[in-house]
Every structure is written in structure tokens, then in C-alpha cells.
Amino acid sequence: MAFFLKKPKIFSTERKNIPGGLWIKCIGCGELLYNKNLKENSKVCKKCGYHFTIGAYERVALLIDEGTFHEIYKNMESLDPLNFKGPSTYLEKLKKDRKFTGLSDAVVVGEGMMNGKRVAIGVTDSRFIMGSMGSVVGEKITRLIEYAELEGIPLIIVSGSGGGARMYEGMLSLMQMAKTSAALHKFNKKGGLFISVLTNPTMAGIMASFASLGDIIMAEPGALIGFTGPRVIQQTIKQTLPEGFQSSEFLLKHGLIDMIVSRFDMKTVLSNLAGYFCGKNYMK
């Protein structure tokens, strides 16, 4: 009897060049997600609903009708009033984040149509020096508020800022908290509608100023919202914090915000609210 041995299959040991950045691990549930599918789902995990951070222009594209957004004050850039130096200078940080994000600073402001309704909209971007508020961010927010008042249209500001006031500009940064708040007070006295949208994270000086002053305050699910982070608070008071402390769900339960709205429903809810509260004689 003859036996014939099959020729052994030769497996290549050559490493395949697989592009990086194709997959990402969900922070909420640990699921491995394909980046393309995640982007198509508005960067929300299909398994657990975790809302990933998105950039300012991505947010505008989700909320404003296609082709209607008109950006204002786009080329306004921060200076270096303190000539700040450290491991890297302030100007180096600005240059790096401008290149990384494509933004001139940490906020995009303008106007557009939201389901056919004209609105003024501002969006901060946590990718640019953590979305912190320096002179330019404060000035652009203030001018947007004044623009909404002048045009008689609803104001929507989407906050995603974990950096508070920008230390590189010292007192010039801190004063933006008072400036934006004063502008909102004037807008409110004129009967303007301001809807504040809080996303992950909304912290420090942003939360302590314009982000907390909305006539209606809504948040995305699972957003971290507060002044100082929970770890710092726990270390300071030497006490264990409640479960979910500073999450949007915790703050809704305790009355700081009015509603939690999924990213998929945000545009519809915002446009409906604008329609409910802004009739033909709005701010006349």
C-alpha cells in the first residue's frame, strides 16, 4: 500500500501592514468598535450608548441644516499677553492645537437653520487646550450673545470644556467668566431664549459662567459636569462620593439640569423648544 503525504502548506511569516486607527475600545463598556461604523453612528456606542467626544464642526453638522451654517469671527486668534513659558510656550501650544484641530481657537460660533428655524449657535471643543476659555473664547461667546440679541433669534451654546479659564492668559482669562455672564444677563432682560447644552466634559470656569445660565439646560447621557473633578473633591473632603457623582444623570436627579437628551434626538428637541418659546413676536 502506498502512502502519499500532502505537501505541507507554507505560511508566510511576513508581517502584514495593517493601517492603525481602525478600531477603538469603548470607554463605557469595553467593546471593540470599528471606527468607520462608530462615525456613521454619530460616535455613539451601539452596545452601551456611550457618547464619545466630537469636534466643534462635527457638532455643527449634526445640529444645523446642511449648507446653512455661516461662521462668524472665524479668524480671531489668541495672543500671548504674559509671554508665558514652561516646558512649551503658550504660542507653541496654540500652534500645535490649531494644526491638530483645524480651529483658530477652542470655540466655533455662527448662525444657521435648525430644522428650518434660524438660531445662533456656539460650540466649544475640548480638543483645543481642553476647551479652556481665554480672551478669544470669551470674546467670541460674548459677540455671539450680542449677535443673537441684535438679530432676535434663539441662542444655543454647546459646551464641551474641561479646562476652565486659561491660566496662560491670567486675569484676562478669568474676566471672561464675568463678561459672558453679563452679556447673558442683558440678553435675558431683552427676552432672549438661551438653551445651554452640556457635553462630556463641562467643567471649571465654563460651567461656573455661561454654561450654567441657560433658560433651559440639557445634557448628553453620561457627561461629566461640575467645577472641580470628583477625584480632587474626594481627596479634599476625605469622604467617599455618591455613585455617579457629577454625571448628567446625578445632576438631573438633584435638579441642576432640566433634561438629558441623546445625541440622536438633540436636533429635534432643540428645534422644538425654539419653536415652542419663540413665536412671531420673539424679542420684539
N, C-alpha and C positions, 0 to 999 in steps of 0.2 A: 504494500500500500504506500502510495506516495503522499507526502505532506508538502503543501505549498504555503510558505509563510508570506503574509502580506507585507508589502513594503511599508515600513513604518512612516507615519506622517511627520513631516518636519515642520515644527512650529517656529516661526521667526522670533528671535529674541530682540529684534529691533524695536525700540520704543516708538509708539505712535505719537505724533504731535497733535494732541487734543487741545483745542483752544481753552484758555482759562476763563473764568467768569460765567460759565454756562449754568451753574447751579448755585443755589443759596439755601442755607439752613434757616427754617422759620424760627424766629426768636420766641414765638408763642408756644409752639407745640413740638419743635424739633424736626418737623417733616422736611425732607429734601425737596426743594422746589426748582423747577426748570424756569430760568429767568424770563424766557420769552412768554411762557404761559402766565407767569406772575404779572408781567407788564400788561398783558392783554386783560387781566382781571383787576386792573387799576391798582396793582400792587397790594392786593388783599389776599391772604392765605385762604384757599378754598376749604381747607380742612378745619381750621380753628377760627378763621375770621380776623386774624391779627392784621392790623393796618401798618404796613411798612411806611417809612418816611418817604415823601415825594418832594421834588423840587418845585419852586415857585411857578415856573412856566407849565409844568405838568398839572399843577393845581388849577391854574387859569384855564387850561384846555379842558379840564373836567367840568368846570363850573360855568364857563362863558360860551355862548353860542359861537360856533365855528365862523371865523372870518370877521367877527365884530369887535374884538378886543383892540383898544387903542391905548398903548402905553404912554404915560406922561413922565417927565423928569427922568428919562432913562439914563442919561449920561452923567448924572450927578455923582461925583466921587468924593470919598473922604480924603482929607489932608492929614498931616501929622503934626498937630499943634504943640505936642510935648516933646517932639523929636525922640520918641520912645525907642529905647534899645533894650535888648535882652538876648537870649540865645539866638533870636532872629528879630529884626526890627519890625515895627508896625507896617512900614511901607512894603517890606518883603512879604508879610502875612497877607496884606491886601492884594498884592500882585499874584501871589500863589492861588488865593481863593477866586480871584477874578478869572484866572486861567482855568481852574477846575470846574467852576460853576457856569461860566459864561455870563455872570451878572456883574454889574458895576458895584453893587453893594448888596446887603442882606435883605432887601425888600424890593418887590415889583408892585407898582401902582398904576392904575389906569381906569378906564371905563369900558363897558361893553354891555351886550344884551344877555340876559339870563332867562331862557325860555320866553324871549320876546319882550322882557322888561328891562329897561335901562337901569344900570346900577354902577356905582363907583366901587372899585374893589382893590384891596391891598393884600399882598401875601408875603409873609416873611419866610426866609429859607434858612434852615438850621445848618446847611452845608457851608454857609459863608460865615466864618468866625462864630459858629454856633448860633447864628441868627441874632447876635447881640445888637443892641441899639446904640449906635454912635450918632454923631451930628447929622449925617446924611439920612439914616433910617428915620430919626425923629423928624427931620425937616420934610421928608417925602410923605410920611404919615400925616403930618400937620397940614401940608398942602393938599393932600387928598381929601381930608376932612373939610377944608375950606372950599375945595372944588365941588364936593357933594352938596354943600350948603348953597353955593352960588348957582349950581345947576338944578337944585331942588330934586335930587334923586337919592334913593336909599344908599347907605354906606355899609359895606361888608368888609371886615378885615379878618383874614385867616392867619392865626398866629402859630408858628412852629419855631420857637426860640428858646434855647436852653442857656443862653449866655448872659441875659440881663443887660445892664448898662456896660458899655465897652470901656474897660479900665485904661486902654491905651489913649483915651481922649480925656480922662479925668472928669472934672466938673462939667465940661462941655457935654459929656455923655449923660451924666446924671440929670442935668437940667431938661433933657428931652422928655423925661417922665412927666414933669410938671407942664411942659409945653404942650404935649399931645393931650394931656388930661384937660387943660384949659380950653383947647380948641374943641374938644368933645363937649365940654360944658356949654360953650357958646352954640354949638350945633344942636344940642338938646333943647336949649331955650328957644331956638327958632323952630322947634317941632320936627327936627330931623330924626329919621329912624336909623339906628346903628345896631347891626347884628354882628356879634363877636363869635368867631369860630375858633375853638381851641383844639390844637392837634398835638401829637407827641413829638417833642416835649414843649410845654408852655410854662416857663419858669421865670423867677427873679424879677428884674425891673420891667420886663414886658408885661408879666402878669400883675405886677404891682401898679401898673398905669393903665394904658388904653385897653388891654385885653380883658380886664375885669369890669369895664364900664359900659358894656353893651346893654341896650334896652332888652335884648334877648341874647342869652349866652348859651351856645350849644357846643358840644364836644364830640370828637370821634371816639369810638369804643377803645378802652384800654389806654387812653392818653395819660401821661404823667403831667400833673398840673399842680403848681404851688409856687412858693417863693424860694425856700431852701430845700434841697433834696432830702428824702427820708433818711438816708444814712447819716447825714450831718445832724439832723434833728435828733435822731436816736442817740448819737454819741454825745450830744449836748445835754439832753434832759435825762440821760441814763435810764430810759424806760423803753419797753418794747411797744412798738406802734401797732395799731389795729391792722388786721389783714386788709390788703388793698388800699392802704393809706395813700392819699394823693392821686389815686386813679380817678378817671372821669366817673366811673360807677359809684365810688365812695363819695365824691363831691356832689353828685346828683342826689344821692340819698340824704345828704346833710344840707342841701339847699343852696349850694354855691352856684350851680349851673341849672339851666332850665330844661335841657333835654340832651339826650345822646342820639346822634344820627350817624348811620353807616355812610361810608363814602359813596356807596351806590345811590343813596337816597338824598344826598346833600343838596344837589342842584334843585331837585323838585321841591324839597322842604323850604329852601331859601327863597325860591321864586314865589312859592305860595304865600309865605309870610310877607314878602314885599307887596304882593297883591292884596292881602288882607288889610294891611296897615297903611298902604299908600294909595289913596283914591285920586280922583282927578284934581282935587284942590290941595294936594300934598305940598306942604311948605309954602303955601301962597298967603 
